[in-house]
Amino acid sequence: MRAHNPDARMPKPTTSVEIGETIVDIPSMLEWRDDDGTLVAYLPGTNFANLRFTLLTIERKDGNLDGGVRAITRRAAEDGAKLETSGRKVWYYTTEPASEGSEGSRMHYWRVGMDDHMLVISCFVDSEMQDSAEAASVLSCVQPAIHSFRKAGWPA
């Protein structure tokens, strides 16, 4: 994983981070690290509401490069979720009870398809922090990150 800042003299509101053959923009208020190929973005000094970005490539036997889009479209239908679209991307959001943390804690998932890539964004939010400004701030970063998701070499 590598960060890009084409003009380091000018502060940017985001940092572009490569994940495999793709790039996603992470707000500058978040720190990030590579966790064995998964991008983890978080507020400095916190240990809750970490965003985890995991990239999968879906290769189709027929050679079409729409495996990620097809997989997300199918999963959204199976999960009964509303499918969002923008350009070459599709995504949907779900939440479910977390298996850890205090009672009422939630796991949030955004599943994004673009061409032959599937990006899974997940975030655990402990119930004790779910109404905090910090948790809301982290969760609000997801939609812009989805819109910024692109293949390396594409313009931002």
C-alpha positions in Angstrom: 0.0 0.0 0.0 1.2 3.4 -0.9 0.0 7.0 -0.3 0.0 9.6 -3.0 0.1 13.3 -2.5 1.0 14.9 -5.9 1.7 18.3 -4.4 3.0 17.8 -0.8 3.3 21.6 -0.4 -0.4 22.0 -0.6 -2.4 20.4 2.2 -5.0 18.1 0.9 -8.3 17.1 2.5 -7.6 13.5 1.5 -4.8 11.1 0.9 -5.0 8.7 -2.0 -4.0 5.2 -0.9 -3.4 2.3 -3.3 -5.0 -1.0 -2.6 -3.9 -3.5 -5.1 -4.7 -2.1 -8.6 -7.1 0.5 -7.1 -7.0 3.7 -5.2 -9.3 5.1 -2.5 -9.2 8.6 -1.0 -9.0 8.7 2.8 -9.8 11.9 4.7 -6.7 13.5 6.1 -8.3 13.5 9.6 -7.8 9.7 9.6 -4.6 7.9 10.1 -4.2 4.6 8.2 -2.1 1.5 8.1 -1.7 -1.6 6.0 -2.9 -4.6 7.9 -1.7 -7.5 5.7 -3.3 -6.1 2.6 -6.3 -4.5 4.2 -6.4 -0.8 4.6 -7.4 0.3 8.1 -8.3 3.9 8.6 -9.0 5.4 12.1 -9.1 8.5 14.2 -5.7 9.1 15.9 -5.7 7.9 19.5 -8.9 5.8 19.2 -9.5 2.1 19.1 -13.1 2.0 18.0 -14.9 2.8 14.7 -12.0 1.6 12.5 -12.8 1.5 8.8 -11.4 -1.7 7.1 -11.1 -1.7 3.3 -10.6 -5.1 1.8 -10.1 -5.6 -1.9 -11.1 -8.7 -3.8 -10.8 -9.4 -7.5 -13.5 -11.5 -9.2 -12.2 -13.1 -12.4 -14.9 -14.4 -14.7 -14.3 -17.5 -16.8 -15.8 -15.8 -19.9 -13.2 -13.0 -19.6 -15.7 -10.2 -18.9 -14.4 -7.6 -16.5 -17.6 -7.1 -14.6 -17.3 -9.8 -11.9 -17.2 -7.3 -9.0 -20.3 -5.5 -10.2 -22.2 -8.7 -10.8 -21.2 -10.1 -7.4 -22.3 -7.0 -5.6 -25.6 -6.8 -7.6 -26.4 -10.4 -6.7 -25.5 -10.0 -3.0 -27.6 -6.9 -2.7 -30.6 -8.8 -4.0 -29.9 -11.7 -1.7 -29.6 -9.3 1.3 -32.7 -7.3 0.3 -30.6 -4.2 0.3 -31.0 -1.1 -1.9 -28.3 -1.0 -4.6 -26.7 2.3 -5.3 -25.0 3.2 -8.6 -22.6 5.8 -9.8 -20.8 5.5 -13.1 -19.0 2.1 -13.2 -19.6 1.4 -9.5 -22.4 -0.2 -7.6 -22.7 -0.6 -3.8 -25.0 -1.3 -0.9 -24.9 -0.9 2.9 -26.0 -3.3 5.7 -25.6 -3.4 9.4 -25.9 -6.3 11.9 -25.3 -7.0 15.5 -21.6 -7.4 16.4 -20.4 -10.6 17.9 -18.1 -8.7 20.3 -18.2 -5.5 22.3 -21.0 -4.4 24.6 -24.6 -5.3 24.0 -26.1 -3.4 21.1 -22.7 -3.0 19.3 -23.0 -3.0 15.5 -21.0 -4.1 12.4 -21.5 -1.8 9.4 -20.7 -3.1 5.9 -20.5 -1.4 2.6 -19.9 -3.7 -0.4 -18.7 -1.9 -3.5 -18.3 -3.4 -7.0 -16.3 -1.8 -9.8 -15.4 -3.7 -12.9 -13.7 -6.9 -11.7 -13.1 -5.5 -8.2 -15.1 -5.9 -5.0 -14.2 -3.6 -2.1 -15.6 -4.5 1.3 -15.6 -1.7 3.8 -16.5 -2.7 7.4 -16.6 -0.8 10.6 -17.3 -2.1 14.2 -18.9 0.5 16.4 -19.3 -0.3 20.1 -22.8 0.5 21.5 -21.2 2.8 24.1 -19.7 5.0 21.3 -22.4 4.7 18.6 -23.9 8.1 19.3 -20.6 9.8 19.7 -19.4 12.6 17.4 -16.2 10.6 16.7 -18.1 7.5 15.5 -20.4 9.7 13.3 -17.3 11.4 11.9 -15.6 8.1 10.9 -18.9 6.7 9.4 -19.4 9.9 7.4 -16.1 9.3 5.6 -17.4 6.2 3.8 -19.6 7.7 1.1 -16.8 10.0 -0.2 -14.4 7.1 -0.1 -16.8 5.0 -2.2 -17.1 7.8 -4.7 -13.3 8.1 -4.9 -12.7 4.4 -5.4 -11.0 3.9 -8.8 -8.5 2.0 -10.7 -4.9 3.2 -10.4 -4.1 5.6 -13.1 -7.6 7.0 -13.4 -8.1 10.6 -12.5 -9.5 11.4 -9.0 
